[in-house]
């Protein structure tokens, strides 16, 4: 799959914009809450999208490597959740 697909591009842009807001804006409280919320949404998405729900397209095939990518993505959200929870 191309990395320019919307399901990759839009979440990456959201992460970048929220991170830049945290980095550059003086009011860290708002951007920390945005980071906390976005990482919670990303964690939920990593978990929900591996469930065999009928409205989800299963491409690529549900394989062990595909589940591994979801587990890795979910694991990368945990430090963000932990650190932003402590900062809020």
N, CA and C atoms as an extended XYZ file, in Angstrom:
264
Properties=species:S:1:pos:R:3:atomname:S:1:resname:S:1:resid:I:1 pbc="F F F"
N         0.831       -1.179        0.000 N   UNK     1
C         0.000        0.000        0.000 CA  UNK     1
C         0.881        1.249        0.000 C   UNK     1
N         0.468        2.218       -0.753 N   UNK     2
C         1.225        3.463       -0.840 CA  UNK     2
C         1.045        4.296        0.432 C   UNK     2
N         2.115        4.913        0.866 N   UNK     3
C         2.049        5.741        2.071 CA  UNK     3
C         1.305        7.054        1.844 C   UNK     3
N         0.975        7.351        0.598 N   UNK     4
C         0.240        8.578        0.299 CA  UNK     4
C        -1.264        8.385        0.355 C   UNK     4
N        -1.713        7.224        0.720 N   UNK     5
C        -3.155        6.982        0.833 CA  UNK     5
C        -3.722        7.806        1.990 C   UNK     5
N        -4.987        8.221        1.892 N   UNK     6
C        -5.579        9.084        2.924 CA  UNK     6
C        -5.562        8.479        4.322 C   UNK     6
N        -5.697        7.164        4.443 N   UNK     7
C        -5.716        6.560        5.774 CA  UNK     7
C        -4.360        6.621        6.464 C   UNK     7
N        -3.301        6.924        5.714 N   UNK     8
C        -1.987        7.144        6.314 CA  UNK     8
C        -1.662        8.631        6.411 C   UNK     8
N        -2.010        9.376        5.378 N   UNK     9
C        -1.645       10.784        5.297 CA  UNK     9
C        -2.355       11.632        6.343 C   UNK     9
N        -3.670       11.500        6.478 N   UNK    10
C        -4.424       12.358        7.388 CA  UNK    10
C        -4.063       12.145        8.863 C   UNK    10
N        -3.956       10.908        9.330 N   UNK    11
C        -3.520       10.745       10.729 CA  UNK    11
C        -2.101       11.269       10.966 C   UNK    11
N        -1.215       11.088       10.001 N   UNK    12
C         0.157       11.591       10.153 CA  UNK    12
C         0.166       13.107       10.206 C   UNK    12
N        -0.642       13.749        9.368 N   UNK    13
C        -0.736       15.210        9.410 CA  UNK    13
C        -1.330       15.689       10.734 C   UNK    13
N        -2.305       14.956       11.250 N   UNK    14
C        -2.902       15.323       12.539 CA  UNK    14
C        -1.846       15.243       13.635 C   UNK    14
N        -1.057       14.157       13.666 N   UNK    15
C         0.015       14.039       14.651 CA  UNK    15
C         0.992       15.198       14.534 C   UNK    15
N         1.381       15.524       13.302 N   UNK    16
C         2.346       16.588       13.083 CA  UNK    16
C         1.804       17.936       13.551 C   UNK    16
N         0.570       18.254       13.205 N   UNK    17
C        -0.018       19.535       13.598 CA  UNK    17
C        -0.177       19.649       15.111 C   UNK    17
N        -0.625       18.577       15.745 N   UNK    18
C        -0.797       18.617       17.204 CA  UNK    18
C         0.562       18.718       17.896 C   UNK    18
N         1.545       17.996       17.399 N   UNK    19
C         2.884       18.078       17.983 CA  UNK    19
C         3.461       19.477       17.817 C   UNK    19
N         3.306       20.072       16.634 N   UNK    20
C         3.799       21.431       16.420 CA  UNK    20
C         3.072       22.427       17.313 C   UNK    20
N         1.775       22.222       17.524 N   UNK    21
C         1.029       23.091       18.434 CA  UNK    21
C         1.594       22.977       19.844 C   UNK    21
N         1.909       21.761       20.270 N   UNK    22
C         2.486       21.564       21.600 CA  UNK    22
C         3.868       22.225       21.694 C   UNK    22
N         4.618       22.106       20.623 N   UNK    23
C         5.981       22.618       20.613 CA  UNK    23
C         6.031       24.146       20.560 C   UNK    23
N         5.145       24.761       19.791 N   UNK    24
C         5.256       26.183       19.500 CA  UNK    24
C         4.317       27.088       20.286 C   UNK    24
N         3.157       26.597       20.678 N   UNK    25
C         2.198       27.456       21.355 CA  UNK    25
C         2.497       27.542       22.849 C   UNK    25
N         2.265       28.704       23.434 N   UNK    26
C         2.576       28.852       24.866 CA  UNK    26
C         1.601       28.103       25.777 C   UNK    26
N         0.386       27.864       25.336 N   UNK    27
C        -0.601       27.169       26.160 CA  UNK    27
C        -0.477       25.661       25.929 C   UNK    27
N         0.365       25.002       26.728 N   UNK    28
C         0.586       23.569       26.554 CA  UNK    28
C        -0.611       22.730       27.000 C   UNK    28
N        -1.436       23.278       27.854 N   UNK    29
C        -2.566       22.506       28.381 CA  UNK    29
C        -3.494       22.026       27.265 C   UNK    29
N        -3.829       22.923       26.353 N   UNK    30
C        -4.725       22.562       25.257 CA  UNK    30
C        -4.094       21.526       24.339 C   UNK    30
N        -2.829       21.733       23.958 N   UNK    31
C        -2.178       20.801       23.044 CA  UNK    31
C        -1.902       19.452       23.707 C   UNK    31
N        -1.646       19.443       25.010 N   UNK    32
C        -1.466       18.169       25.716 CA  UNK    32
C        -2.766       17.378       25.701 C   UNK    32
N        -3.884       18.068       25.902 N   UNK    33
C        -5.178       17.383       25.842 CA  UNK    33
C        -5.459       16.853       24.435 C   UNK    33
N        -5.067       17.614       23.410 N   UNK    34
C        -5.215       17.130       22.037 CA  UNK    34
C        -4.355       15.892       21.798 C   UNK    34
N        -3.107       15.927       22.263 N   UNK    35
C        -2.234       14.756       22.119 CA  UNK    35
C        -2.795       13.546       22.856 C   UNK    35
N        -3.310       13.773       24.048 N   UNK    36
C        -3.904       12.685       24.820 CA  UNK    36
C        -5.104       12.094       24.082 C   UNK    36
N        -5.973       12.953       23.589 N   UNK    37
C        -7.153       12.483       22.871 CA  UNK    37
C        -6.810       11.763       21.578 C   UNK    37
N        -5.862       12.321       20.813 N   UNK    38
C        -5.511       11.703       19.542 CA  UNK    38
C        -4.819       10.353       19.754 C   UNK    38
N        -3.986       10.244       20.772 N   UNK    39
C        -3.347        8.956       21.028 CA  UNK    39
C        -4.358        7.930       21.526 C   UNK    39
N        -5.366        8.362       22.279 N   UNK    40
C        -6.422        7.439       22.707 CA  UNK    40
C        -7.229        6.961       21.508 C   UNK    40
N        -7.531        7.868       20.584 N   UNK    41
C        -8.248        7.489       19.363 CA  UNK    41
C        -7.400        6.527       18.533 C   UNK    41
N        -6.103        6.812       18.427 N   UNK    42
C        -5.212        5.935       17.656 CA  UNK    42
C        -5.102        4.549       18.287 C   UNK    42
N        -5.025        4.491       19.604 N   UNK    43
C        -4.976        3.196       20.287 CA  UNK    43
C        -6.268        2.424       20.063 C   UNK    43
N        -7.394        3.098       20.190 N   UNK    44
C        -8.673        2.434       19.954 CA  UNK    44
C        -8.775        1.961       18.509 C   UNK    44
N        -8.304        2.772       17.584 N   UNK    45
C        -8.324        2.375       16.174 CA  UNK    45
C        -7.448        1.177       15.895 C   UNK    45
N        -6.288        1.111       16.535 N   UNK    46
C        -5.393       -0.037       16.346 CA  UNK    46
C        -6.035       -1.317       16.851 C   UNK    46
N        -6.844       -1.194       17.888 N   UNK    47
C        -7.499       -2.384       18.455 CA  UNK    47
C        -8.756       -2.747       17.679 C   UNK    47
N        -9.601       -1.762       17.404 N   UNK    48
C       -10.897       -2.034       16.756 CA  UNK    48
C       -10.728       -2.543       15.335 C   UNK    48
N        -9.735       -2.035       14.618 N   UNK    49
C        -9.611       -2.418       13.211 CA  UNK    49
C        -9.093       -3.837       12.999 C   UNK    49
N        -8.692       -4.530       14.048 N   UNK    50
C        -8.330       -5.936       13.861 CA  UNK    50
C        -9.508       -6.864       14.131 C   UNK    50
N       -10.585       -6.302       14.666 N   UNK    51
C       -11.780       -7.110       14.912 CA  UNK    51
C       -12.486       -7.402       13.598 C   UNK    51
N       -13.019       -8.593       13.438 N   UNK    52
C       -13.688       -8.943       12.173 CA  UNK    52
C       -15.099       -8.339       12.076 C   UNK    52
N       -15.165       -7.021       11.991 N   UNK    53
C       -16.445       -6.338       11.878 CA  UNK    53
C       -16.858       -6.271       10.416 C   UNK    53
N       -18.153       -6.452       10.120 N   UNK    54
C       -18.575       -6.551        8.721 CA  UNK    54
C       -18.393       -5.270        7.907 C   UNK    54
N       -18.332       -4.108        8.531 N   UNK    55
C       -18.199       -2.870        7.771 CA  UNK    55
C       -16.749       -2.496        7.477 C   UNK    55
N       -15.797       -3.255        8.014 N   UNK    56
C       -14.388       -2.973        7.765 CA  UNK    56
C       -13.881       -3.792        6.585 C   UNK    56
N       -13.190       -3.144        5.631 N   UNK    57
C       -12.606       -3.904        4.514 CA  UNK    57
C       -11.345       -4.616        4.999 C   UNK    57
N       -11.254       -5.882        4.711 N   UNK    58
C       -10.090       -6.639        5.173 CA  UNK    58
C        -9.081       -6.778        4.053 C   UNK    58
N        -8.416       -5.667        3.751 N   UNK    59
C        -7.304       -5.635        2.822 CA  UNK    59
C        -6.190       -4.876        3.508 C   UNK    59
N        -5.027       -5.343        3.682 N   UNK    60
C        -4.549       -6.662        3.291 CA  UNK    60
C        -5.172       -7.765        4.144 C   UNK    60
N        -4.880       -8.966        3.753 N   UNK    61
C        -5.427      -10.114        4.479 CA  UNK    61
C        -5.033      -10.056        5.950 C   UNK    61
N        -5.881      -10.585        6.782 N   UNK    62
C        -5.606      -10.628        8.212 CA  UNK    62
C        -4.618      -11.761        8.492 C   UNK    62
N        -3.363      -11.393        8.617 N   UNK    63
C        -2.298      -12.372        8.833 CA  UNK    63
C        -1.574      -12.040       10.139 C   UNK    63
N        -0.664      -12.908       10.500 N   UNK    64
C         0.102      -12.696       11.725 CA  UNK    64
C         0.926      -11.412       11.617 C   UNK    64
N         1.520      -11.165       10.462 N   UNK    65
C         2.311       -9.940       10.312 CA  UNK    65
C         1.420       -8.699       10.372 C   UNK    65
N         0.211       -8.793        9.836 N   UNK    66
C        -0.722       -7.663        9.900 CA  UNK    66
C        -1.115       -7.379       11.349 C   UNK    66
N        -1.396       -8.420       12.109 N   UNK    67
C        -1.708       -8.238       13.525 CA  UNK    67
C        -0.508       -7.688       14.289 C   UNK    67
N         0.701       -8.100       13.887 N   UNK    68
C         1.911       -7.589       14.511 CA  UNK    68
C         2.071       -6.089       14.312 C   UNK    68
N         1.747       -5.617       13.117 N   UNK    69
C         1.813       -4.179       12.847 CA  UNK    69
C         0.819       -3.435       13.728 C   UNK    69
N        -0.380       -3.987       13.882 N   UNK    70
C        -1.372       -3.355       14.754 CA  UNK    70
C        -0.905       -3.352       16.209 C   UNK    70
N        -0.289       -4.430       16.644 N   UNK    71
C         0.225       -4.497       18.015 CA  UNK    71
C         1.348       -3.480       18.221 C   UNK    71
N         2.231       -3.356       17.238 N   UNK    72
C         3.311       -2.374       17.323 CA  UNK    72
C         2.753       -0.955       17.347 C   UNK    72
N         1.778       -0.681       16.489 N   UNK    73
C         1.173        0.653       16.448 CA  UNK    73
C         0.483        0.960       17.779 C   UNK    73
N        -0.232       -0.014       18.324 N   UNK    74
C        -0.894        0.183       19.623 CA  UNK    74
C         0.147        0.421       20.715 C   UNK    74
N         1.254       -0.320       20.663 N   UNK    75
C         2.301       -0.164       21.675 CA  UNK    75
C         2.952        1.214       21.600 C   UNK    75
N         3.034        1.802       20.414 N   UNK    76
C         3.636        3.127       20.296 CA  UNK    76
C         2.732        4.219       20.858 C   UNK    76
N         1.459        3.926       21.037 N   UNK    77
C         0.549        4.915       21.606 CA  UNK    77
C         0.637        4.953       23.133 C   UNK    77
N         1.077        3.874       23.742 N   UNK    78
C         1.104        3.801       25.200 CA  UNK    78
C         2.038        4.832       25.846 C   UNK    78
N         3.273        5.044       25.354 N   UNK    79
C         4.103        6.087       25.967 CA  UNK    79
C         3.511        7.488       25.805 C   UNK    79
N         2.867        7.736       24.677 N   UNK    80
C         2.242        9.044       24.469 CA  UNK    80
C         1.095        9.228       25.459 C   UNK    80
N         0.276        8.199       25.603 N   UNK    81
C        -0.824        8.268       26.568 CA  UNK    81
C        -0.296        8.472       27.984 C   UNK    81
N         0.709        7.726       28.358 N   UNK    82
C         1.268        7.805       29.708 CA  UNK    82
C         1.856        9.192       29.971 C   UNK    82
N         2.676        9.697       29.049 N   UNK    83
C         3.327       10.985       29.292 CA  UNK    83
C         2.340       12.149       29.239 C   UNK    83
N         1.380       12.112       28.324 N   UNK    84
C         0.410       13.213       28.269 CA  UNK    84
C        -0.557       13.154       29.451 C   UNK    84
N        -0.854       11.962       29.930 N   UNK    85
C        -1.710       11.845       31.122 CA  UNK    85
C        -1.013       12.504       32.318 C   UNK    85
N         0.293       12.296       32.418 N   UNK    86
C         1.047       12.895       33.521 CA  UNK    86
C         1.181       14.406       33.352 C   UNK    86
N         1.251       14.908       32.116 N   UNK    87
C         1.419       16.343       31.871 CA  UNK    87
C         0.126       17.145       32.049 C   UNK    87
N        -0.995       16.480       31.928 N   UNK    88
C        -2.246       17.249       31.942 CA  UNK    88
C        -2.476       17.771       33.292 C   UNK    88
